[in-house]
Amino acid sequence: MPQAKFCIGNQAAWSDPRFNDSSWQDLKTNTFWEKQGVDHNGYAWYRFHVRLPSSLKTRSALKDSLLLNLAYVDDCDEVYFNGKKIGQTGRFPEDKGGYSTAYANKRGYHLALKDLTINWDRENVIAVKVYDGNGDGGIGNGTPYVTILDYIDNMAINTNNSFTFAAANVRKELKVTNNNDTLVKGLFTVNAKDEQTGKNVYSKQYNISIAPKANATILIDIAGKPGTTLTYIFAEQKTGKSIMAIEQSPYILTPRPQETPRINGAQITGVRPNSPLIYKIAATGKKPLTYSATQLPDGLKLDSATGIITGSIAKAGDYPVNISVKNTLGTTSRTMTIKVGDMLALTPAMGWNSWNCWGTSVTAEKVKSSAQALIDKGLIDHGWTYINVDDAWEASARSADGTIVTNEKFPDMKALGDWLHSHGLKFGIYSSPGRLTCGGYLGSLGHELQDAETYNKWGVDYLKHDWCSYSEVAGSDTSLETFMKPYRVMQKALRAQPRDIYYSLCQYGMKDVWKWGPQVDANSWRTTGDITDTWESLHDIGFRQYKLSEYARPGRWNDPDMLIVGKVGWSGNLRNTRLTPDEQYTHISLWSLLASPLLIGCDISQIDDFTLNLLTNDEVIAVNQDTLGKQARRVLAKNEYEVYVKELADGSKAVGLFNLADKYRTISVKPSEISLSPSAQVRDIWRQKDLGKIAEGLTYKLPPHGVMLIKVKSN
């Protein structure tokens, strides 16, 4: 069902199959309405007119139920089949508990074949009411369809186990799941294709028999190399119907860190006079490491065993501190500047946020688990420091004096903050300027100062302030002052606290927030709606940020949303990101060039080797954390490829060449096209390898949606 009738608004009569929708516009249903030029937040309806042939029943062996698959809906939906409500996902503003988004949930609704609502061999009307809180809106990320369930529809190929790396091979255990009430037999086929040559490089078949409600396990073990697409097909024996799953095998570009000491992370940090400072020196090398510092300002102390600097500085000014890190193999030193003044976030924030993995199912245990994994797996040694609790920590009511309190999932928020600080991590939290958050929990409206004081007591270092239900207050007033007011109110409350709290505006880029974010003293501001783990979402969000490059600078960052690598799910049901390995390299490369905040969205406790290597390349991170604070400019865009250039503090430039095509292609760029000197030296940042002079130009063969990230330095 690639197209439907569409209308903005909300009327109960629109669920009636007899309603005449001939005057409604035609809209594609495989992409969200905003991407089709419909700039609308609020209610809208889709209506499908579908003829269902009775022959569908005869072709089904199971003869069980009708399945209506709507792909994904941003944000909430209610579905009617010939006037009968057959399902709802998410909560609408008028529902009990208020609005709650469900944009990350895949939609599948069932109707028994014996249901008299179905008109066989005649027209059926499927009406879908949608509420979009903000962002894309509507049906997208797949094409809706109707089918009759068969044995194969109750089968699944589970690819969620991670690949492991063994010598030159990659390995993985797949599971074929039988959710039927009967034994299912079939043929499972694995094919591997080299996308660069177009040749099949591996093929194997397995005859499998799976008991009811059970799994069969298949071990994949193939040579690991870029551009390998794995196709898995299970053909059910009784009907011949099949299901398929496709993924690319990962490959690692980042070399292993050396065992000699290396100091990583930003070379500058900002703090206000007399505010508490927590700074973890990011360093790698064979453990144990010993940390020391000279010229440490009065009021600060360094723990030589952990590398954590704490304390406060009374007097404004720039304080260059010489840091040394030592192990049994050697010593290294670097200068880090502590800038005491009125500006925080002198480089983009780096850390983790709970939303993209846990959504509203977040708990203190899950947060602490990811924080502990960030330490144990060494991410903290590469500069990842913020641990941010997103929505769903709030109790259903405030205390008698109006103080915000936590729900049962977070029994002691101050203890959580103290624990994070003791390990050199920073503590982030979430709220809304409205009555309710996006998840339907209590917002800060009318309690801004109280909440800021509570955050101070808990030791909060970061606040994500999400527009959500503030639309109720704004109403039809779209003036700039209306958009600025709630964020100005909260920042005034934050400024009144005796500690620094990074201020992140989440309002999806409305009213060109990048132009006025500094006026409300924001450190970063979301420039788009929520990102999802698809190439379409990544491309649409990431490759339009170039228009905003002039607005980014130290302390003021454009934020195109969190990272979508690793295991995500926006709920308790985590799965591997749908991005290919090449798309993930593009994701991290582009966000680094854009000087974007880097907030990991996966469950770090389940992070695999590929994702860990993706997030711990210190030369890539250095591009993001460069002290000059420039966002990359798009300098070339033609024929399905783009080139970005980011100026760096040492006078060099980071250059990203992106293949936006769906196939391998060779990209050639002359130095003069992107204002580079032919005598400049080139370094491959991902592989951490010198490539020599630019000479006649840059020529690289890039995979579909792939990237080449280099550093260019003139002699």
HELIX and SHEET records of a PDB file:
HELIX    1   1 ALA A   12  SER A   15  5                                   4    
HELIX    2   2 TRP A   33  GLN A   36  5                                   4    
HELIX    3   3 SER A   55  THR A   58  1                                   4    
HELIX    4   4 TYR A  151  ASN A  154  5                                   4    
HELIX    5   5 TRP A  355  TRP A  358  1                                   4    
HELIX    6   6 GLY A  359  SER A  361  5                                   3    
HELIX    7   7 ALA A  364  ASP A  376  1                                  13    
HELIX    8   8 LEU A  379  HIS A  382  5                                   4    
HELIX    9   9 MET A  413  SER A  422  1                                  10    
HELIX   10  10 GLU A  448  TRP A  458  1                                  11    
HELIX   11  11 CYS A  468  TYR A  470  5                                   3    
HELIX   12  12 SER A  471  ALA A  474  1                                   4    
HELIX   13  13 LEU A  480  ARG A  495  1                                  16    
HELIX   14  14 VAL A  513  TRP A  516  1                                   4    
HELIX   15  15 GLY A  517  VAL A  520  5                                   4    
HELIX   16  16 TRP A  535  GLY A  542  1                                   8    
HELIX   17  17 GLN A  545  TYR A  551  5                                   7    
HELIX   18  18 PRO A  581  LEU A  593  1                                  13    
HELIX   19  19 ILE A  604  GLN A  606  5                                   3    
HELIX   20  20 ASP A  609  LEU A  614  1                                   6    
HELIX   21  21 ASP A  618  ASN A  624  1                                   7    
HELIX   22  22 PRO A  671  ILE A  674  5                                   4    
SHEET    1   A 6 GLN A  25  LYS A  28  0                                        
SHEET    2   A 6 GLN A   3  ILE A   8 -1                                        
SHEET    3   A 6 GLY A  42  ARG A  51 -1                                        
SHEET    4   A 6 GLU A 123  ASP A 132 -1                                        
SHEET    5   A 6 CYS A  76  PHE A  81 -1                                        
SHEET    6   A 6 LYS A  84  THR A  89 -1                                        
SHEET    1   B 3 LYS A 106  ALA A 112  0                                        
SHEET    2   B 3 SER A  65  ASP A  74 -1                                        
SHEET    3   B 3 GLY A 138  GLY A 140 -1                                        
SHEET    1   C 3 LYS A 106  ALA A 112  0                                        
SHEET    2   C 3 SER A  65  ASP A  74 -1                                        
SHEET    3   C 3 TYR A 145  ILE A 148 -1                                        
SHEET    1   D 3 MET A 155  ASN A 158  0                                        
SHEET    2   D 3 ASN A 169  ASN A 178 -1                                        
SHEET    3   D 3 THR A 164  ALA A 166 -1                                        
SHEET    1   E 3 MET A 155  ASN A 158  0                                        
SHEET    2   E 3 ASN A 169  ASN A 178 -1                                        
SHEET    3   E 3 ALA A 214  ALA A 223 -1                                        
SHEET    1   F 4 LYS A 199  ILE A 210  0                                        
SHEET    2   F 4 VAL A 184  ASP A 194 -1                                        
SHEET    3   F 4 THR A 228  GLU A 236 -1                                        
SHEET    4   F 4 SER A 242  GLN A 248 -1                                        
SHEET    1   G 2 ARG A 262  ILE A 263  0                                        
SHEET    2   G 2 ALA A 283  THR A 284 -1                                        
SHEET    1   H 4 ILE A 268  VAL A 271  0                                        
SHEET    2   H 4 GLY A 330  VAL A 340  1                                        
SHEET    3   H 4 GLY A 317  ASN A 327 -1                                        
SHEET    4   H 4 THR A 290  THR A 294 -1                                        
SHEET    1   I 3 LEU A 277  LYS A 280  0                                        
SHEET    2   I 3 ILE A 308  GLY A 311 -1                                        
SHEET    3   I 3 LEU A 300  LEU A 302 -1                                        
SHEET    1   J 8 TRP A 557  ASP A 559  0                                        
SHEET    2   J 8 SER A 524  ARG A 526  1                                        
SHEET    3   J 8 TYR A 502  CYS A 506  1                                        
SHEET    4   J 8 TYR A 462  ASP A 466  1                                        
SHEET    5   J 8 LYS A 426  SER A 431  1                                        
SHEET    6   J 8 TYR A 386  ASN A 388  1                                        
SHEET    7   J 8 MET A 350  ASN A 353  1                                        
SHEET    8   J 8 LEU A 598  ILE A 600  1                                        
SHEET    1   K 2 LYS A 567  VAL A 568  0                                        
SHEET    2   K 2 ARG A 575  ASN A 576 -1                                        
SHEET    1   L 6 ARG A 633  LYS A 638  0                                        
SHEET    2   L 6 TYR A 641  GLU A 647 -1                                        
SHEET    3   L 6 LYS A 653  ASN A 659 -1                                        
SHEET    4   L 6 VAL A 707  LYS A 713 -1                                        
SHEET    5   L 6 GLN A 681  ASP A 684 -1                                        
SHEET    6   L 6 LYS A 689  LYS A 693 -1                                        
SHEET    1   M 2 ARG A 665  VAL A 669  0                                        
SHEET    2   M 2 LEU A 698  LEU A 702 -1                                        
END                                                                             
